[in-house]
Amino acid sequence: MSIFRKKNNSTSDKKTNSKNNSQPKKDTTEGKRRAVAMKAATRSLDSSEVKKTAPTQAIPELQAQQPVQQEIKPHYYESPKRDLPENYGDNQIYLMVRDPYWMYTYWEIQDDHQRNNLAKLGGSWDEVKSVLRVYDISDNAKQPTFFDIVLGGMANTWYIQGQPNHSYFIEIGLLHRDGRFIVLARSNTVTTPRSGMSEVIDEQWMGIDFDKMYALSGGFEMGKSSMELKKLMEERLMGAITSGSGAGMLSSVGSVVKKVKKRGFWFVVDCEVIIYGATEPNAYVTLQGRPVKLRPDGTFSARFAFPDGKIVLDARALSADGVEERTIIPIVERRTERPDPVFKKEFKGE
């Protein structure tokens, strides 16, 4: 019985020992597996952390490399205000040409200069007038002529009507009621340009005597025949064609000139300004600074040539007692258009 028990005990011991011996192997294998799994998990975590931290670590470096931009505000410096002086302390007058019919003048005269010259006249301000004396010194004039323009108020500029191709200069001064005149300043001399086109006929241009056309059309004297005007136009056109100027001009213009010559058809239109008015019969009236003769009833009228451009007409009336003066300035402007001829039917020449 004891032997059997021993065997059984030994058998159970062997089984127990075998179980105990096999248990560590199982634990060791599982431990290795767990260790490998932990390493893999650690590697995956490390790689994910690297991916997450890599951009955040690179951004500061990129931001550090970018230049720092600062807003620069412009600085404004206010310069001291310098107003132009009302005058420069001179006693001078200047004359300029605007067009063949008009001149422009401006001046600067000091008060003390006027007072000193008034003392030379030996009068008072009530006995004198400030005037512009306009001299015409053209070569074709036999003697220098002049006319006066009475200035009013605080004027220091003026438009003056003249004649084409004339030479002028101006004196500004004080005119006493007894006719004595003292000069305050004298201007430069100017020459107005010609009016109209050149009278010289060459290979390129054809000129027309507009003054003669205006006279023949009745501008200067009524009753002239239009045959003279027609003859003048035909001579100009014939001269342009026979001298070969038609070839020198633009082809369109040359063709029109030839057709007009062959057809004998022409057309001229001009304008003039008529000024008329009325005041007291004993008043003193001026137009453009020139005296105007009044009719017994106090009415008056005048005619002016009216070329293209603007005309400023200065009309003044002074009462007989010299106390009151009234001014009216009409301003008229002309602009002429000349479209090309229109042929209603086909024209083939003669």
PATI-838840 format. One line per 10 residues: number of its first residue (from 1); their letters; for each residue x, y, z of C-alpha. Coordinates in nm, 4 decimals. Layout:
N
NUM) a) X,Y,Z | ... .
//
This chain:
350
1) msifrkknns) 0.0000,0.0000,0.0000 | 0.2764,0.2324,0.0787 | 0.4542,0.1511,-0.2400 | 0.1431,0.2322,-0.4443 | 0.1063,0.5509,-0.2693 | 0.4644,0.6393,-0.3364 | 0.4194,0.5685,-0.6996 | 0.1158,0.7768,-0.7076 | 0.2926,1.0477,-0.5267 | 0.5814,1.0329,-0.7612 .
11) tsdkktnskn) 0.3531,1.0382,-1.0549 | 0.1726,1.3367,-0.9225 | 0.4992,1.4993,-0.8392 | 0.6219,1.4401,-1.1915 | 0.3058,1.5889,-1.3284 | 0.3391,1.8765,-1.0916 | 0.7014,1.9264,-1.1825 | 0.6236,1.9021,-1.5501 | 0.3536,2.1597,-1.5115 | 0.5840,2.3804,-1.3171 .
21) nsqpkkdtte) 0.8602,2.3366,-1.5710 | 0.6340,2.4101,-1.8696 | 0.4766,2.7228,-1.7160 | 0.7876,2.9425,-1.7334 | 0.8312,2.8640,-2.1059 | 0.4779,2.9712,-2.1773 | 0.5283,3.2881,-1.9753 | 0.8548,3.3625,-2.1502 | 0.6984,3.3314,-2.4999 | 0.4093,3.5510,-2.4088 .
31) gkrravamka) 0.6479,3.8036,-2.2558 | 0.8495,3.8170,-2.5753 | 0.5335,3.8703,-2.7747 | 0.4251,4.1496,-2.5448 | 0.7689,4.3075,-2.5603 | 0.7635,4.3009,-2.9413 | 0.4140,4.4491,-2.9418 | 0.5218,4.7210,-2.7006 | 0.8229,4.8101,-2.9135 | 0.6060,4.8283,-3.2261 .
41) atrsldssev) 0.3572,5.0442,-3.0443 | 0.6365,5.2659,-2.9166 | 0.7791,5.3007,-3.2679 | 0.4382,5.3942,-3.4104 | 0.3866,5.6468,-3.1346 | 0.7320,5.7938,-3.1924 | 0.6716,5.8230,-3.5659 | 0.3333,5.9880,-3.5116 | 0.4829,6.2287,-3.2630 | 0.7581,6.3134,-3.5106 .
51) kktaptqaip) 0.4971,6.3811,-3.7797 | 0.2995,6.6011,-3.5453 | 0.5900,6.7916,-3.4017 | 0.7930,6.8303,-3.7202 | 0.5673,7.0996,-3.8803 | 0.5298,7.2854,-3.5551 | 0.9051,7.2907,-3.5173 | 0.9582,7.4094,-3.8811 | 0.7043,7.6930,-3.8692 | 0.8996,7.9093,-3.6240 .
61) elqaqqpvqq) 1.2077,7.8719,-3.8448 | 1.0169,7.9856,-4.1570 | 0.8566,8.2739,-3.9716 | 1.1913,8.3802,-3.8409 | 1.3305,8.3952,-4.1963 | 1.0527,8.6252,-4.3281 | 1.1334,9.0001,-4.3189 | 0.9436,9.2030,-4.0693 | 0.7091,9.4494,-4.2451 | 0.6354,9.7751,-4.0732 .
71) eikphyyesp) 0.3823,10.0344,-4.1842 | 0.5603,10.3549,-4.2805 | 0.3405,10.6584,-4.2468 | 0.4236,10.9531,-4.4733 | 0.5252,11.2728,-4.3080 | 0.3651,11.5924,-4.4333 | 0.5427,11.9189,-4.3895 | 0.3394,12.2320,-4.4307 | 0.5320,12.4991,-4.6139 | 0.4701,12.8549,-4.5079 .
81) krdlpenygd) 0.1998,13.0288,-4.7068 | 0.3318,13.2987,-4.9343 | 0.0630,13.5069,-5.0981 | 0.1497,13.7019,-5.4100 | 0.1785,14.0732,-5.3428 | -0.0884,14.3005,-5.4802 | 0.1804,14.5028,-5.6570 | 0.5560,14.5182,-5.6919 | 0.6036,14.8889,-5.6399 | 0.6503,14.9624,-6.0125 .
91) nqiylmvrdp) 0.5134,15.2333,-6.2380 | 0.4856,15.0487,-6.5678 | 0.2358,14.9571,-6.8398 | 0.2579,14.6655,-7.0828 | 0.0872,14.6059,-7.4172 | 0.0270,14.2697,-7.5859 | -0.1422,14.1584,-7.9096 | -0.4351,13.9192,-7.8904 | -0.5389,13.8996,-8.2582 | -0.5447,14.1299,-8.5651 .
101) ywmytyweiq) -0.8236,14.3414,-8.4137 | -0.7599,14.3352,-8.0405 | -0.4825,14.4221,-7.7945 | -0.4550,14.3697,-7.4202 | -0.2825,14.6019,-7.1733 | -0.2167,14.5887,-6.8000 | -0.0376,14.8304,-6.5714 | 0.0763,14.9121,-6.2184 | 0.0899,15.2722,-6.0970 | 0.1677,15.3665,-5.7372 .
111) ddhqrnnlak) -0.0474,15.6190,-5.5517 | 0.2431,15.8438,-5.4567 | 0.3499,15.8566,-5.8220 | 0.0015,15.9784,-5.9165 | -0.0029,16.2367,-5.6380 | 0.3365,16.3765,-5.7404 | 0.2252,16.4166,-6.1018 | -0.1056,16.5660,-5.9962 | 0.0901,16.8288,-5.8041 | 0.2774,16.9103,-6.1247 .
121) lggswdevks) -0.0542,16.9773,-6.2996 | -0.1556,17.2019,-6.0130 | -0.5095,17.0669,-5.9912 | -0.7261,16.8397,-5.7802 | -0.8629,16.4907,-5.8391 | -1.1987,16.6384,-5.9376 | -1.0331,16.8185,-6.2289 | -0.8494,16.5227,-6.3847 | -0.9295,16.1815,-6.5315 | -0.7171,15.8711,-6.5646 .
131) vlrvydisdn) -0.6925,15.7857,-6.9339 | -0.5171,15.5483,-7.1721 | -0.3802,15.7342,-7.4733 | -0.3422,15.4888,-7.7635 | -0.0973,15.5946,-8.0384 | -0.1048,15.4544,-8.3912 | 0.2493,15.4802,-8.5339 | 0.2072,15.2607,-8.8412 | 0.4424,15.3211,-9.1329 | 0.1523,15.3842,-9.3643 .
141) akqptffdiv) 0.0149,15.6557,-9.1362 | 0.1154,16.0081,-9.2402 | 0.1209,16.1349,-8.8824 | 0.0919,15.9451,-8.5541 | -0.2668,15.9560,-8.4363 | -0.4095,15.8753,-8.0973 | -0.7351,15.8353,-7.9111 | -0.8113,15.8361,-7.5383 | -0.9884,15.5772,-7.3259 | -1.1234,15.7066,-6.9953 .
151) lggmantwyi) -1.0585,15.4650,-6.7092 | -1.3030,15.4166,-6.4282 | -1.2855,15.2606,-6.0841 | -0.9845,15.0501,-5.9875 | -0.9213,14.9022,-6.3331 | -0.5696,14.7842,-6.4081 | -0.6330,14.5900,-6.7322 | -0.8060,14.6780,-7.0588 | -0.8890,14.5381,-7.4021 | -0.8282,14.7792,-7.6901 .
161) qgqpnhsyfi) -0.9557,14.7449,-8.0457 | -0.7060,14.8169,-8.3202 | -0.6528,14.7599,-8.6913 | -0.4686,14.4734,-8.8627 | -0.1040,14.5307,-8.9544 | -0.0757,14.8493,-8.7443 | 0.1809,14.9475,-8.4802 | 0.0720,15.0875,-8.1441 | 0.2000,15.1992,-7.8079 | 0.0102,15.3333,-7.5062 .
171) eigllhrdgr) 0.0586,15.6042,-7.2475 | -0.1316,15.6035,-6.9206 | -0.1667,15.9417,-6.7564 | -0.3805,16.2149,-6.6078 | -0.5898,16.4362,-6.8356 | -0.6866,16.7763,-6.6980 | -1.0182,16.9307,-6.7937 | -0.8274,17.2108,-6.9694 | -0.6638,16.9559,-7.2041 | -0.3262,16.9196,-7.0368 .
181) fivlarsntv) -0.1984,16.5631,-7.0201 | 0.0819,16.4263,-6.8027 | 0.2278,16.0811,-6.8632 | 0.2530,15.8336,-6.5767 | 0.4021,15.5437,-6.7788 | 0.4609,15.4433,-7.1414 | 0.4229,15.0936,-7.2829 | 0.6199,14.8911,-7.5331 | 0.5375,14.9009,-7.9053 | 0.3472,14.6152,-8.0709 .
191) ttprsgmsev) 0.2332,14.5389,-8.4262 | -0.0925,14.3572,-8.4958 | -0.0809,14.0729,-8.7519 | -0.2457,14.0808,-9.0899 | -0.6085,13.9814,-9.1254 | -0.7102,13.7080,-9.3667 | -0.4986,13.4923,-9.5926 | -0.1777,13.5887,-9.7673 | -0.2080,13.7637,-10.1023 | 0.0929,13.5747,-10.2430 .
201) ideqwmgidf) 0.0000,13.2901,-10.4782 | 0.2558,13.0095,-10.4811 | 0.2618,12.6387,-10.5556 | 0.0708,12.5383,-10.2423 | -0.1631,12.8128,-10.1259 | -0.4273,13.0354,-10.2774 | -0.5008,13.3674,-10.1065 | -0.8053,13.5950,-10.1315 | -0.8166,13.9670,-10.0542 | -1.0887,13.9562,-9.7881 .
211) dkmyalsggf) -1.0846,14.3316,-9.7362 | -1.1669,14.3901,-10.1020 | -1.4316,14.1181,-10.0928 | -1.5878,14.2830,-9.7898 | -1.5850,14.6206,-9.9637 | -1.7329,14.4838,-10.2857 | -2.0030,14.3007,-10.0926 | -2.1233,14.6341,-9.9538 | -1.9446,14.6380,-9.6199 | -1.7787,14.9757,-9.6845 .
221) emgkssmelk) -1.9893,15.1247,-9.9597 | -2.3297,15.0243,-10.0879 | -2.4139,14.9984,-10.4545 | -2.1102,14.8050,-10.5802 | -2.1748,14.5459,-10.8466 | -2.1205,14.1822,-10.7664 | -1.9544,14.1372,-11.1070 | -1.6299,14.2805,-10.9663 | -1.6370,14.0313,-10.6825 | -1.7012,13.7495,-10.9245 .
231) klmeerlmga) -1.4159,13.8672,-11.1445 | -1.1825,13.8754,-10.8454 | -1.2710,13.5191,-10.7481 | -1.2295,13.3943,-11.1039 | -0.8867,13.5584,-11.1333 | -0.7715,13.3938,-10.8117 | -0.8991,13.0536,-10.9158 | -0.7545,13.0839,-11.2659 | -0.4185,13.1885,-11.1242 | -0.4112,12.8885,-10.8950 .
241) itsgsgagml) -0.4855,12.6480,-11.1795 | -0.2530,12.7942,-11.4437 | 0.0396,12.8247,-11.1978 | 0.0135,12.4551,-11.1115 | -0.0898,12.5171,-10.7532 | -0.3631,12.2587,-10.7942 | -0.0969,11.9905,-10.8049 | 0.0759,12.1269,-10.4993 | -0.2368,12.1228,-10.2837 | -0.4251,11.8221,-10.1562 .
251) ssvgsvvkkv) -0.5881,11.6219,-10.4310 | -0.9379,11.6751,-10.2933 | -0.8950,12.0511,-10.2841 | -0.7427,12.0579,-10.6319 | -1.0319,11.8605,-10.7775 | -1.2875,12.0926,-10.6185 | -1.1093,12.4009,-10.7526 | -1.1087,12.2615,-11.1062 | -1.4779,12.1703,-11.0910 | -1.5707,12.5129,-10.9519 .
261) kkrgfwfvvd) -1.3737,12.6789,-11.2329 | -1.5378,12.4747,-11.5012 | -1.8882,12.5156,-11.3559 | -1.8489,12.8839,-11.2760 | -2.0309,12.8452,-10.9434 | -1.9150,13.0130,-10.6223 | -2.0530,13.1192,-10.2846 | -1.9381,13.3740,-10.0225 | -2.0937,13.4662,-9.6861 | -1.9618,13.7265,-9.4408 .
271) ceviiygate) -2.0874,13.9005,-9.1279 | -2.0741,14.2358,-8.9600 | -2.1904,14.3718,-8.6240 | -2.4303,14.6654,-8.5991 | -2.4369,14.8486,-8.2669 | -2.7168,15.0930,-8.1950 | -2.8487,15.2679,-7.8869 | -2.9773,15.5906,-7.7371 | -2.9104,15.8292,-7.4489 | -2.9519,16.1961,-7.3639 .
281) pnayvtlqgr) -2.8876,16.4116,-7.6729 | -2.6219,16.6150,-7.4924 | -2.4319,16.3129,-7.3505 | -2.0795,16.2084,-7.4506 | -2.0733,15.8530,-7.5975 | -1.7728,15.6393,-7.6902 | -1.7431,15.2982,-7.8588 | -1.4105,15.1238,-7.8073 | -1.2773,15.4517,-7.6728 | -1.3711,15.6494,-7.9848 .
291) pvklrpdgtf) -1.6321,15.9270,-7.9796 | -1.9689,15.8556,-8.1411 | -2.1769,16.1331,-8.2927 | -2.5331,16.1372,-8.1598 | -2.8409,16.2228,-8.3620 | -3.0659,16.5078,-8.2435 | -3.2866,16.2579,-8.0603 | -2.9881,16.0978,-7.8818 | -2.9772,15.7793,-8.0909 | -2.6638,15.6419,-8.2547 .
301) sarfafpdgk) -2.5441,15.3397,-8.4537 | -2.2149,15.1923,-8.5749 | -2.1013,14.8989,-8.7885 | -1.8008,14.6735,-8.7289 | -1.6447,14.3965,-8.9357 | -1.7080,14.0607,-8.7684 | -1.4388,13.7992,-8.8425 | -1.4261,13.4623,-8.6684 | -1.3518,13.5004,-8.2994 | -1.4796,13.6985,-8.0043 .
311) ivldaralsa) -1.5415,14.0730,-8.0013 | -1.5802,14.2710,-7.6787 | -1.7496,14.6047,-7.7474 | -1.7020,14.8706,-7.4817 | -1.9790,15.1353,-7.4951 | -1.9763,15.4258,-7.2487 | -2.2046,15.7255,-7.1972 | -2.1049,16.0257,-6.9843 | -2.3615,16.2785,-6.8709 | -2.3232,16.6364,-6.9900 .
321) dgveertiip) -2.2358,16.7598,-6.6411 | -1.9637,16.4928,-6.6059 | -2.1153,16.3488,-6.2885 | -2.2448,16.0108,-6.4055 | -2.1001,15.7533,-6.6431 | -2.2657,15.4305,-6.7562 | -2.1012,15.1373,-6.9336 | -2.2466,14.8538,-7.1414 | -2.0168,14.5833,-7.2829 | -2.1744,14.3515,-7.5455 .
331) iverrterpd) -1.9687,14.0377,-7.6134 | -2.0309,13.8542,-7.9417 | -1.8578,13.5511,-8.0885 | -1.8496,13.4088,-8.4404 | -1.7530,13.0613,-8.5579 | -1.7858,12.9780,-8.9256 | -1.7975,12.6247,-9.0657 | -1.7278,12.5476,-9.4309 | -1.8280,12.1923,-9.5275 | -1.7067,12.0446,-9.8541 .
341) pvfkkefkge) -1.9258,12.1029,-10.1644 | -2.2024,11.8506,-10.2255 | -2.2818,11.7568,-10.5848 | -2.6444,11.6568,-10.6283 | -2.5738,11.4961,-10.9633 | -2.2683,11.3296,-11.1090 | -2.0423,11.5899,-11.2660 | -1.8073,11.4773,-11.5439 | -1.6689,11.8126,-11.6503 | -1.7443,12.0191,-11.9587 .
//
